[in-house]
């Protein structure tokens, strides 16, 4: 069975705390002196009774290297019984309210290392349930090519305020026609496989037996199995120029005959033409050894792609972290960067290619990647370690010199200011509905979201960004300041749209709070590869959005556009009286964290139709799958009074009068 499950390294956008505990080790040394010195356990330490969570453990060696040992370590429970159940590979089930301890032991044949982790089980219940593909797709995320599969997950909001928690393992997953799609749940991932052409409905529900009065929370999703086939593979990056002794992660996207593009397809075959110059692992990790020129190859069935690789004779000379000096308050976080200098004088950002460490984990800890969290007042040195491979058989490490000095201090907040990271601060931020609740970084295709920041002023007059502080509590509220997770969710300042409405994103810390208004559209921004001549990157098309701040006309659409029984969304969408007004509106649009929008050109809309209407069924695709409005005439950017229909494709734009819809576009470059 071919696979369209997209990527092994893409993380769900689940907002959980990451906790680290250092363990102890005993035993002898390996012949080469390498041994485990500690274990780091990470995961969510708060779960609800009758739900489960996944913990992970990383072994830290004395040479500063690390290894994920979650699946080969021994997991057990210690302390009070009846609170949790610990399963192999780090899965923890909540049984009853209270606290209990998870113990993990790892034996690498040279030493035995152990660590403990405290789990808290509460009685919170599910207040909202969402299905999300563990994918990014340019096209419709729930259209499955026959004979392939996609992977999905179930995320939930809880009554204790936790948002988008992965409860995939605790849900019931069913389809009404298993001859069209089969469902295979496995822990925190569910595989949906297309078996025959057709349409079926996926139903996902949860019932919390600890809450007898709570009714089942359920959600449904239409699945369509198509006859699309793989036509092309795209390697990213498409060309590479690298120094020796460096690792580079590659990814591959698949282009299908229905114009959808699936990011990071697994089960492909990687190779390098000249393996003396470089070698590549089965998951696409490229390692360079000798200077020279060759090609990286990838294939799936009969489809092949290649990328040019040039390895120069430069070698890594130094590794420096920044900032060199920084100070943060307890509970807040800071991002560090790593820069490598090569023997030819060039520099490169290696922030995501190094391992990060703190010299004093009681003062500051590595929270996630290059993000460091301040714990207690004091000082710590933050340093990075780069693994280099001078040959296929050797591995060495380079430590940053100098390290970054981080001071952690106590202070009381007197004021907080919440504002957008990008966009026009004088206008409410508008947020599109997200079709996928995961952050995307492959091929620079990112999730639709709007980022906010919280700036705190302290009693000593100093100020600091507290957006990522553990003590900063982010929520979505309505105009009465009541919690409202129906229109959007927020974590660490990032807002993801879910429904349609008005509200605000609020940050609170030390009983000081501030908020910034948002408007959510209830329909998504669609995206295609940049269609303009010589263009690259991704082009976003704004939903003809509902906007209560608009000064132009608004109109409610919900009736069928033709006699096919397909209905559009039943809420308001903004219209404009002519193309000039529409263009001015786009020029001032503050949407999804950006203000660089413009009215779509005729060629842009043709490309949009090409991506989403290859089977001439735009009614189904636009109105049902994407919740775009049933009215289909859109103004185009030449301001000549012409429009184009997304449902009845014409070869040329047509003259139009009256109030019509419009879509704004922006380009996210590679």
Secondary structure as GFF3:
##gff-version 3
##sequence-region A 1 670
A	DSSP	beta_strand	24	27	.	.	.	ID=ss1
A	DSSP	beta_strand	36	42	.	.	.	ID=ss2
A	DSSP	beta_strand	46	48	.	.	.	ID=ss3
A	DSSP	beta_strand	52	54	.	.	.	ID=ss4
A	DSSP	beta_strand	56	61	.	.	.	ID=ss5
A	DSSP	beta_strand	66	68	.	.	.	ID=ss6
A	DSSP	beta_strand	74	78	.	.	.	ID=ss7
A	DSSP	beta_strand	84	86	.	.	.	ID=ss8
A	DSSP	three_ten_helix	88	90	.	.	.	ID=ss9
A	DSSP	beta_strand	91	94	.	.	.	ID=ss10
A	DSSP	beta_strand	98	107	.	.	.	ID=ss11
A	DSSP	beta_strand	111	122	.	.	.	ID=ss12
A	DSSP	beta_strand	126	133	.	.	.	ID=ss13
A	DSSP	beta_strand	137	138	.	.	.	ID=ss14
A	DSSP	beta_strand	143	145	.	.	.	ID=ss15
A	DSSP	beta_strand	149	158	.	.	.	ID=ss16
A	DSSP	beta_strand	165	166	.	.	.	ID=ss17
A	DSSP	three_ten_helix	168	170	.	.	.	ID=ss18
A	DSSP	beta_strand	172	175	.	.	.	ID=ss19
A	DSSP	beta_strand	181	186	.	.	.	ID=ss20
A	DSSP	beta_strand	189	194	.	.	.	ID=ss21
A	DSSP	beta_strand	198	206	.	.	.	ID=ss22
A	DSSP	beta_strand	217	226	.	.	.	ID=ss23
A	DSSP	beta_strand	230	236	.	.	.	ID=ss24
A	DSSP	beta_strand	239	242	.	.	.	ID=ss25
A	DSSP	beta_strand	247	249	.	.	.	ID=ss26
A	DSSP	beta_strand	251	256	.	.	.	ID=ss27
A	DSSP	beta_strand	261	262	.	.	.	ID=ss28
A	DSSP	beta_strand	269	272	.	.	.	ID=ss29
A	DSSP	beta_strand	278	280	.	.	.	ID=ss30
A	DSSP	beta_strand	285	288	.	.	.	ID=ss31
A	DSSP	beta_strand	292	300	.	.	.	ID=ss32
A	DSSP	beta_strand	303	311	.	.	.	ID=ss33
A	DSSP	beta_strand	316	322	.	.	.	ID=ss34
A	DSSP	beta_strand	325	329	.	.	.	ID=ss35
A	DSSP	beta_strand	333	335	.	.	.	ID=ss36
A	DSSP	beta_strand	337	342	.	.	.	ID=ss37
A	DSSP	beta_strand	347	349	.	.	.	ID=ss38
A	DSSP	beta_strand	355	358	.	.	.	ID=ss39
A	DSSP	beta_strand	364	368	.	.	.	ID=ss40
A	DSSP	beta_strand	371	374	.	.	.	ID=ss41
A	DSSP	beta_strand	378	391	.	.	.	ID=ss42
A	DSSP	beta_strand	394	399	.	.	.	ID=ss43
A	DSSP	beta_strand	404	409	.	.	.	ID=ss44
A	DSSP	beta_strand	413	420	.	.	.	ID=ss45
A	DSSP	beta_strand	429	431	.	.	.	ID=ss46
A	DSSP	three_ten_helix	442	444	.	.	.	ID=ss47
A	DSSP	beta_strand	450	458	.	.	.	ID=ss48
A	DSSP	beta_strand	463	465	.	.	.	ID=ss49
A	DSSP	beta_strand	473	477	.	.	.	ID=ss50
A	DSSP	beta_strand	488	491	.	.	.	ID=ss51
A	DSSP	beta_strand	494	497	.	.	.	ID=ss52
A	DSSP	beta_strand	500	509	.	.	.	ID=ss53
A	DSSP	beta_strand	512	521	.	.	.	ID=ss54
A	DSSP	beta_strand	526	529	.	.	.	ID=ss55
A	DSSP	beta_strand	538	541	.	.	.	ID=ss56
A	DSSP	beta_strand	554	557	.	.	.	ID=ss57
A	DSSP	beta_strand	571	574	.	.	.	ID=ss58
A	DSSP	alpha_helix	579	587	.	.	.	ID=ss59
A	DSSP	beta_strand	598	599	.	.	.	ID=ss60
A	DSSP	alpha_helix	602	612	.	.	.	ID=ss61
A	DSSP	alpha_helix	618	618	.	.	.	ID=ss62
A	DSSP	pi_helix	619	625	.	.	.	ID=ss63
A	DSSP	beta_strand	633	635	.	.	.	ID=ss64
A	DSSP	beta_strand	642	645	.	.	.	ID=ss65
A	DSSP	beta_strand	654	655	.	.	.	ID=ss66
A	DSSP	beta_strand	664	668	.	.	.	ID=ss67
###
